[in-house]
Amino acid sequence: MIQMPGKSYSGPFHPLDKEEVELRDRLKEQVEVLGGSIGERNVWHYSELETAADYIRDLFVEYGYSPEVQVFNSGGKMVRNIAVELPGETIPEEIIVVGAHYDSVHGSPGANDNGTGVAAVLELSRLLKDEQLNRTVRFVAFANEEPPFFYSKEMGSQVYAARSREREERIVAMFSLETIGYYSDMPGSQRYPAPFNLFYPDSANFIGFVGNLSSRKLVRRSIDTFRRTTAFPSEGVAAPGWITGIGWSDHLSFWQAGYDAIMVTDTALFRYAHYHSSTDTPDKIDYTRTARVVKGLSHVVTALANER
């Protein structure tokens, strides 16, 4: 469950290069819009949810895509999943999904949860737009991940994954980018559900790759590429999905549809004091480290898309 290939990075960080500086600034701008200008966005703040959806759609268009919008009913309101596709060159029928939910929990502006994940999906779509990839890559922003929709048929990713299964789409991997923007080097800043506290570091300075046992190979392939290409601390686990925290995001919907899927996360409530609160605001995010993570994820997705 816990033994992963390669070794987590330790040591000083290199200065951001020009591309990474642009990436950092774009991530910051998008999180400030989602978690600041728009703020709380859900079916109780429906106009803000719609504004966020429009913002995401418009950025996808700006980046050269033609978004597909999947509309579904949630408590009498029509909500949207927004997806774009980068077609594969040689095996386009095999699909990699990179997704994040754009709603926030009731009472929170959701800068880290999950403005950071959405910004990462948007920026990965930009970074990979001109790449020639063997497999198809889809970038998806999901509605309705937060309670009371989690585990329900009104969860946006469940609606999306169920349709993919009905269409017999060959999704070979799904990445759920969930709360990826908070880091600390302080000892004791990282907590875990038992028994993982026995095996992992107590400083919240890493990004986590999390999957169930069926997705173990995907976890290992992903963290192996990340560690070979990216000078940033990383930890991985492939554990039974019933363990606390393992299935807490949109990857769960893809497991339920029979697909391999993993969550990439800063571990959320296990390190982030502002989780699901009114203080989850853009000023709490470490945009430089988030940019390093997103750049590393671009290598992970590219390698998986081109893997023979």
Buried (B, 14 or more C-beta within 10 A) or exposed (E): BEEBEBEBBEEEEEEBEEEBEBBBEBBBBBBBBBBBEBBBBBBEBBEBBBBBBEBBBEBBEEBEBEBBEBEBEBEEEEBBBBBBBBEBEEBBEBBBBBBBBBBBBBBBBBBBBBBBBBBBBBBBBBBBEEBEBBBBBBBBBBBBBBEEBBEEEBBBBBBBBBBBBEEEBBBBBBBBBBBBBBBBEEEEBBBBBEEBEEEBBEBBBBBBBBBBEBBBEBBBBBBBBBBEBBEBBBBBBBBEBEBEBBBBBBBBBBBBBEBBBBBBBBBBBBBBEBBBBEEBBBEBBBBBBBBBBBBBBBBBBBBBBBEE
